[in-house]
Structures are given as C-alpha cells and as structure tokens.
Amino acid sequence: MDLIEKVKSHSSKWIKTKGHEFSNFYWQRGYGGFSVNPMQVDVVENYIMNQESHHRKRSFQDEYRMFLKENDIDYDERYVWD
C-alpha cells in the first residue's frame, strides 16, 4: 500500500467515527496535491471557512477546472471525477 492509499484508508476510517452523517464518506480514486505559500495560509483558511457559500455560486468542478487551466495543468476529464 502506497502512502496515498494509507492516508485515504486511515482518514476514511477516522471520519466515519465522527458521526452518522459521515457513514457514506469515501475518497474518489484520483487525487491532486498542491502546495500553499506559507504567507497565504490565512487566505486558504478563509476560503475553507466560506467554502459552502462559495460553492453555491460556482460548483467545485467548475472551480477546479478553472484552477487547473489558470495554472497550465494538463488533465483528462475522464480521470478527474468519479
């Protein structure tokens, strides 16, 4: 089992112990890893705190595609979404 599989496995088991509302939690097959400039952690924290209302205006999928395009990251739509 590689590191990503371990992280997904252990975190899935952990979150399911946090309440019935998480009983159907699962990770998608793929993943992406991105770093954050330490000087921008507060921006990321603010984004996460407001994510629910933010995604009422733009879907996660649309935002993710925009992020990939803005950062010139090649991807194949068949492998991004489960």
Secondary structure, DSSP 8 states (H G I E B T S, - for coil): --HHHHHHHHHHHHHHTT-GGGTT----S--------GGGHHHHHHHHHTHHHHHHHS-HHHHHHHHHHHTT----HHHH--
